[in-house]
Amino acid sequence: MFKDRRTLYLISALKSRPNAVAELFGSREYPEIRGTVRFYQTRFGVIVATEVSGLPSMRMMCSAPVFGFHIHEGDSCTGNADDPFADVLTHYDPHGCPHPYHAGDLAPLFGASGYAMSVFLSDRFAVKEVIGRTVIIHSMPDDFTTQPSGNSGKKIACGVIK
């Protein structure tokens, strides 16, 4: 099926123990959100494997829920009444790049009846660089243009990378 050795290598990495994991939980407004983000360090970059349930779902013709997904600088999924995850701070951006070139800018999550699953490869960071930081799911898709963070709406779920 897969003939490229790199592809076979990357798929086999998913069978191993992840190098880091973030357990996601929803905000007070979205308490049903639960999920896991697994990080696998490979010689080609980091595989980010995400599975999440309880996402808001909209079933409309020509529309599907798309959620912004980012690694943030902060080390805590705490906040205040206006922003339950305010302490996650800004996108992880160790090189001072404009959005969408932050190291923490991840591929969006595409919802399907409240569930999302995603696996992708990134060479923007190493696992050891993001341990202790936070992963955030936003209520809207990232527009990949607006500075500094893509106008992706409220933070609806969070997890600390351990």
Secondary structure, DSSP 8 states (H G I E B T S, - for coil): ----HHHHHHHHHTTS--SEEEEEEE-TT-TT-EEEEEEEEETTEEEEEEEEE------BTTB--EE-EEEES-S-----SS-TTGGG-SB--TT---TT-STTB---EE-BTTEEEEEEEE-S--HHHHTT-EEEEESS---S-STTT-----EEEEEEB-
